[in-house]
């Protein structure tokens, strides 16, 4: 990745992090977004505990994918850095990771319940329920906790990259959501969608669950994803 491209990645990661409070996904400093430069073998992530209103590009921390060492930056990286690194190493197609403590998604995580597919809004982005992990063991919490937080997500998906692409998010039991995507921006957008469908699911379950037909859900997913997708238009500069 060129210096220009790296600078663009830093801007994207900053803007994605600033969208966390702007979209109502975080209280105080709860949450972080990262973006990866696989050619250079590094990723850019929010520093630990820095309030969003004070966050600047210069505050961002660059971390090595291979061993987690800080290669650029004077601040400590997010405490969730090892979780991000675990996901990047397990799923090479991932370009960005987002973690939040958004209210409705966390409610499902704390209840250890997957977010069910109850309508087409969910099916537009997630090809199936948003799953929830097993509870971390005492041993996993005592040593390399953040790495094991990522590993339980990897184990939940059986390390299957196609599954990770089809359902770009998971709930860590009693903790909260992690989402991912081709870019840092995409991972943040998946976090926004996940929180929205979690809220809708809670309201729907309160009214009484009704199973939607699978053919309808499949149609909504495939019109946005895969070789037959036809939703949207190319970017203005793609012509």
N, C-alpha and C positions, 0 to 999 in steps of 0.2 A: 504494500500500500504506500503510495506517495505521501510526501509531507502534506500536500493539499488535501488528499483524501483523509489523512489522519486528523487534520484540523476539522474537516467536515464531520468526522465521527465524533469528535469531542463536542462540537456544537449540537449534534443530534442527541447525544447522551444528556447534555445539559438541558436542552429543551424538553426531552422526554421526562426527566426528573422534575422539572418545573411544572409539568402538566399533572403530576400526581396530586398536589394540593388543589390545583386549578379545577380538576375534575372531581374533587371530593373524595379521593381515594385514601387520604391520609390525614391523621391528626399529628400535630407537632412534627417530628422528624421521621415518623414511621413510614418506611418504604424506600425503595431504591431501584434504579434502572442501570443496566450496563449494556455496552455494545462491544463486539469483538472485532479485532483485526487479525484474521487467521494467518494471513501472509506473514505478519510480523510476530505471531505467536503471543499476542497480548490482548487484554480487554480493558476498557475504560469504565470506571464505576464511581458512584457517588462516595464521598468521604463519610466516615462515621459521625453521626450526631450533629452535622452542620445544618442549621435551619434553612429551609428552602428559600426564604426571603433574602438570605445572605449568600446563597450558593452562586459561585462563578465558575467559568471554564477553568481558571487557574487552580481551583480547589479540587478538581477531578483527579483521580488517582489511576495510574496505569499499572496493571498487574500482569505478570507472566503466566501464561496458561500452563506451562509445564510444571512449575513448582510453587506458584503463588507469591513469589517475591515481588515487592514493589519496585518498578523500574523507572517510574516518573511520579513526582508529587511529593509534597512535604507533610501531608496529613495522613492519618491512618485510614485505610479504606473501610468501607462498610463492614460491619460484623458479619454480614451475610455473604461476603466475598467468596468463601470456600464453597458455599452452596451454588453460586453462579458458576464457579470454575468447574465443579463436578458436572453440572448440566452441560456446559460447553464441551467438555471432554467426552461425555457419553453420547452426545448428539451433534455430529459435525455440521449439520445443516442449520443449526440455530445460530442466529446472528445477534440476538438481543434477549435479555432476561429482565423481567420485572417482578418485584416482590412488594406487596402492600399488606396492610391490615384493614382493608375495607370491610365495613360493618357486616353486610349481609353474607359475603363470602366467608368471613371469619365465623359467623354463626353456624354455617354448615360444617366448617372445619372443626369447631369446638364440639359439635354434636356428633362428629365422625360420620357424617352422612354425605354421600356423593350428591352433586346437584343434578337432579333428573332432567331429562329432556321432556318438557311439557308443552313446547310450542315451537313455532318456526323461528322466533327470534334467537333462541338457543341454537337451533339447527343451522342457522346461517353461518355460524362460526365454529361450533363444536359438533363433530360427527359422533355424538354419543354423550353420555353423562360425563360431567367433570368429576374424576375419581378422587378418593381420599386415601391417604397412605395409612400404613400401619403406624402404631405408636412407637416412638423410639424407645429402645431398651435403656436401662440404667447405664450399661456399658457404653452405648452410643452417645448418651448425654454427657458422660464423664470425660470422654476423650474424643477430640475431633468432632465436636457436636455439629458445627456448621457443615462440615463435609458430609456427615451422616444424614443431615437434613436433606441434602441433595441426593444422596444415595438411596434414600427410601422412595424418592420420586422416580429415580431410574429403575429401581426394583419394581415399583408399581406398574411401570410401563414395559417391564421385561426388556429394557434397553432397546425397544423397537422404535426406530426412527420414524417409520411410516405412521405408527400410532401416535407418536409425539407430534407429528405434523397434523394429523387429523383432529386431535384434541389437544390444542396448544396451551394446556394449563392443568394444574392439579392442586389439591388442597392438602397441606401437611397437617396431620391430625393434631388438634388442639392448638394449632399455630395460625395458619393462614394460607392464602393463595400465592403460588408462583405461576407466572405465565411466560411464554417465550414466543419468538417469531423470527422471521428472516432478518429483521433489523431491530434496533432498539425501539424505534417508533412503533413497529408492528407489535412488539411484546407489550408495550404500554397500552395500545389499543385493545389487545386481547384482555388485559386487566380491566379496562373500562367495560368491555362487553361482559366479562365474567361477573363483575359486581352487579351489572344491570340484570342479568338473567338470574342471579342468585336472589335478588330482591323480588323479581317477578315470581320465581318459584315459591318463595315463602308465602306470598299472597295467594298464589294458586292452591298451594297445599292447605292453607287455612280455609279456603272455600270448598275444597274437596277435589282430590286428584282425579283427573280424567285423562286417560292415555290417548295421545294423538296417533293417527295412523302413520305407520312407518313410511309408506310411499310418499306422504306429504313431507315428512322430515328429510327423506333422501333427496327429494326434488329441490328443497331449499338449500341443502348443502352443496349439491352438485352444480347448481346454477352459478355458484360463486367459486367453486374449487374444482380442479381437475381439468382434463383435456376438453370437456364440453362446456366449460364455464362461459357464461355470456353476460354476467352482471358487470356494470360499469363501463367506463371508457378509458382509452389509453391516456397517459399523461400528455399535456400539451407539447412537451419536448421529445415525445417518443415517436412522432411521425417522421 
